[in-house]
Amino acid sequence: MAYTVKQLAELAGVSVRTLHYYDEKGLLKPESRNKSGYRYYGDEAVVRLQQIMFFRELGFNLEEIGNIISRPDFDVLKALQSHRILLTRKAERINHLLTTVDKTIKELKGEIKMQIKEFYEGFSDKQIEKYREEVRERWGEKTLQKSEQRVINMGKEKFVMVQAEGGKIFKDISDNMPKGFESPEVQELVARWREWLENFHQYSDEAVLELGRSYSEDARFAKYFRGIHENLPEFLTKAIQYYCSHKG
C-alpha cells in the first residue's frame, strides 16, 4: 500500500515537516514521487519510521539512528525484541517516578514525612545512593548532611525540577559530543552544570575539578554516564577540565 506524506504523518502522529526532514537527512526516503514531486511511502517505510521513532524514544540522536538502521546486518525483529526489553525497563522506571510523585503529593499535604532517600527513588535507582557514598568518602559526613539539608529545604516540587534539569544537561552534553569538548556549545552546558551543582553544595573550583575526574575514573559514576552514552564519562572529564582551566 502506498501512503502520501500527509497520510503517513497522520498515521504515525508526526508532522509532515518531520518526514520531509527525515527525507533530507536520508533516514526515510519515499518509495516514489509523482510528476508533481509528491512523495509516496510503502510498507517498508512504515516499518522503518517505526524504528526511527523507537530509537528516538530511547534517547538516540538522528545521526546514531541513521548509522544503526542503515547497517547491512540490521535486523528489524532483533531490534524490536531489544526495544521491548528497554521499554519495559523504562516503564518500570516511570512507575518508580509515579510512586515518588504520589509520595511527594502526600508530603506536601502533610499526610506523610518523607525520608531523604525517598527523594531519590525512581530517578536513578541506586546511583544517587552511590553518589552519597562518594560525597561522604571525599568530603565527609558533615558536607553530606549539609547537602541533603539543602535538598529537603528546596521542597519536593523544586527537587523534581532540579533533577530533571540535571538529566537534561547531561543529555544535551551527550548530544553535542560530536562538536568536541572544547566547543562553545559544550562549554556553555558545562557552565550550566557548574551552576546546577550549587543546588546541592557550594563546590570550590578544586572540588569541581575533582568531581569531573571522578565521572570517568570512578566506576560508579562511569557506569551511570555510560547509560546515557558509551563515551560520555571520558568526554565529561575532558570538558570539565577544559572549563576549569579556561574560565575567567
PyMOL commands that set and color helices and strands:
alter all, ss='L'
color gray80, all
select helices_A, chain A and resi 5-12+16-24+43-57+62-69+76-108+116-120+127-154+156-175+177-179+184-197+205-217+219-226+232-246
alter helices_A, ss='H'
color red, helices_A
select strands_A, chain A and resi 3-4+32-33+39-41
alter strands_A, ss='S'
color yellow, strands_A
deselect
rebuild
show_as cartoon
